[in-house]
Amino acid sequence: MDIRDIQEGHRSEVMKKHGSSFSEKRCFTITFTSSRTNLDLVAESEEEGKRWVQGLKKLISRHLEKADKNNDNKISFKEVKNLLKMINLKVDDDFVNSLFQVRARNVEGENLLIEIT
């Protein structure tokens, strides 16, 4: 699952340009983390649009909850690897490791690497 966000209304460029003839509550956009283009959609009704957005957000949330195997409200390196496998994303350990690294600078301006476990 390469979904980055679910945007409601006329927030994407396509919706800003072409969505004005539809109620904002019927429109939503799925944005992706990869180079895939956004998926702009218009529901049949405002209620259906609301249900789609809520359902997609809940689906994403459930995947994250399933990943937290020890229920500590944190996702470890191992849990991220398992989550990526569960949603059929094939990535190497270096990529997963990069998700757990934060770059910072100390007072002297030197790069520091902080590992989040």
C-alpha positions in Angstrom: 0.0 0.0 0.0 1.7 3.2 -1.2 -1.0 5.5 0.1 0.3 8.7 1.7 -2.9 10.5 2.4 -6.6 10.8 1.8 -7.5 14.4 1.0 -11.1 15.5 1.2 -12.6 18.2 -1.0 -10.9 20.2 -3.7 -7.3 20.1 -2.4 -5.5 18.5 -5.3 -4.5 20.4 -8.4 -7.0 18.4 -10.5 -9.8 19.0 -8.1 -9.0 22.7 -7.9 -9.1 22.9 -11.7 -12.0 20.5 -12.5 -13.9 19.7 -9.3 -15.8 23.0 -8.9 -19.0 21.5 -10.5 -19.1 18.9 -7.6 -19.8 19.5 -3.9 -16.5 19.4 -2.0 -18.0 16.8 0.3 -18.3 14.4 -2.7 -14.7 14.8 -3.8 -11.6 13.2 -2.4 -8.1 12.4 -3.5 -5.8 9.5 -2.7 -2.2 10.6 -2.8 0.6 8.0 -3.0 4.2 7.9 -1.6 5.6 6.6 -4.9 5.8 8.4 -8.2 2.2 7.3 -9.0 -0.1 10.1 -9.8 -2.9 11.1 -7.4 -6.3 9.3 -7.8 -9.0 12.0 -7.8 -12.5 10.6 -7.2 -16.1 12.0 -7.0 -18.7 10.0 -5.0 -22.3 9.7 -6.0 -23.4 11.6 -2.9 -21.9 13.5 0.0 -22.8 10.6 2.4 -21.0 8.1 0.1 -18.0 10.4 -0.1 -17.8 10.6 3.7 -18.1 6.8 4.0 -15.3 6.3 1.4 -12.9 8.7 3.2 -13.7 7.2 6.7 -13.3 3.7 5.4 -10.0 4.3 3.7 -8.6 6.0 6.7 -9.8 3.2 9.0 -8.2 0.6 6.7 -4.8 2.4 6.9 -5.1 2.8 10.7 -5.9 -0.9 11.1 -2.7 -1.8 9.2 -0.7 0.3 11.6 -2.4 -1.2 14.6 -1.7 -4.7 13.3 1.9 -3.8 12.9 2.3 -2.9 16.6 2.5 -6.6 17.8 3.5 -5.8 21.4 0.8 -3.1 21.8 3.2 -0.4 23.1 1.9 2.3 20.6 5.3 2.3 18.9 6.4 0.5 15.8 9.8 -1.1 16.1 12.2 -1.9 13.2 11.0 -5.5 13.2 7.3 -4.5 13.3 7.9 -2.1 10.3 9.5 -4.9 8.3 6.6 -7.2 9.1 4.0 -4.5 8.2 5.7 -3.9 4.8 5.6 -7.7 4.1 1.9 -7.8 5.2 1.0 -5.1 2.7 3.1 -6.7 -0.1 5.8 -4.0 -0.2 9.2 -5.6 -1.0 12.0 -3.4 0.4 15.5 -4.2 1.7 16.7 -3.7 5.2 18.6 -0.6 4.3 15.4 1.2 3.3 13.6 0.1 6.5 16.6 1.2 8.5 16.5 4.7 6.8 12.9 5.1 8.2 14.4 4.9 11.7 17.2 7.4 11.3 16.9 11.1 12.1 19.6 13.6 11.0 20.4 16.5 13.3 23.2 19.0 13.7 25.0 19.7 16.9 26.0 23.2 18.1 29.2 23.1 16.0 27.1 22.2 12.9 28.4 18.6 12.6 25.9 16.0 11.4 24.6 13.6 14.0 22.8 10.4 13.3 20.2 9.5 15.9 18.9 6.0 15.7 15.3 5.5 16.8 14.5 2.0 18.0 
